[in-house]
Amino acid sequence: MGQKKTFPEMIGHGLAHVQHVLDGVIGWGFRTMREVGRKPGTTVPPQSHPYLSKAETVGRGALQFLGTLGDAYYRKYQELKSKKMAS
């Protein structure tokens, strides 16, 4: 049978699971933003709504930027965690 955990250890493990789930959800959000930003073309015809078409283009660029930023953050974060665990 396993070793019995103390109350503070149980809380710490629970918080670690919450952090893990949040990291997964946030990472999924960044990947989704990046993919939506990479989709080609617009869904709004420029001749019918020029401002709306431009807003969609700018929005897609912003989503791609934020998604790429988030991916870079999580890659570097994992690298730093790995280095810390190795030392």
C-alpha positions in Angstrom: 0.0 0.0 0.0 1.2 3.6 -0.8 2.6 6.0 1.7 -0.1 8.2 3.4 0.1 11.9 2.3 -0.1 14.7 4.8 -2.9 17.4 4.3 -0.4 20.0 3.0 0.9 17.5 0.5 -2.6 16.7 -0.7 -3.4 20.4 -1.2 -0.1 20.8 -3.0 -0.8 17.9 -5.4 -4.3 19.2 -6.0 -2.9 22.7 -6.9 -0.4 21.1 -9.2 -3.2 19.3 -11.0 -5.2 22.6 -11.3 -2.1 24.3 -12.8 -1.6 21.4 -15.2 -5.2 21.6 -16.5 -4.9 25.4 -16.8 -1.7 25.1 -18.8 -3.4 22.7 -21.1 -6.4 24.9 -21.6 -4.4 28.0 -22.2 -2.0 26.2 -24.5 -5.0 24.9 -26.5 -6.3 28.5 -26.7 -3.0 29.8 -28.1 -2.8 27.0 -30.7 -6.4 27.7 -31.7 -5.7 31.4 -32.1 -2.7 30.7 -34.2 -4.5 28.3 -36.5 -7.5 30.7 -37.0 -5.1 33.5 -37.8 -3.4 31.3 -40.4 -6.6 30.6 -42.3 -6.3 32.1 -45.8 -8.6 34.8 -47.2 -11.5 36.5 -45.6 -15.1 35.5 -45.2 -16.3 39.1 -45.9 -16.2 40.3 -49.5 -14.1 43.4 -49.6 -16.3 45.2 -52.1 -19.4 44.9 -50.0 -17.9 45.8 -46.6 -14.4 47.2 -47.0 -14.0 48.2 -43.3 -15.3 44.9 -42.0 -13.0 43.0 -44.4 -10.0 45.0 -43.2 -11.0 44.4 -39.6 -11.1 40.7 -40.2 -7.6 40.8 -41.8 -6.2 42.7 -38.9 -8.0 40.4 -36.4 -6.6 37.3 -38.1 -3.1 38.9 -37.9 -3.6 39.7 -34.2 -4.7 36.1 -33.5 -1.8 34.6 -35.3 0.6 36.9 -33.4 -0.9 36.0 -30.0 -1.0 32.3 -30.8 2.6 32.3 -31.9 3.6 34.3 -28.8 1.9 31.8 -26.5 3.5 28.8 -28.2 6.9 30.4 -27.9 6.2 31.1 -24.2 5.2 27.6 -23.4 8.1 26.1 -25.4 10.6 28.2 -23.5 8.8 27.6 -20.1 9.1 23.8 -20.7 12.8 24.2 -21.6 13.5 26.2 -18.4 11.6 23.7 -16.2 13.5 20.8 -17.8 16.8 22.6 -17.1 15.8 23.3 -13.5 14.8 19.6 -12.9 18.1 18.4 -14.4 20.2 20.5 -12.0 
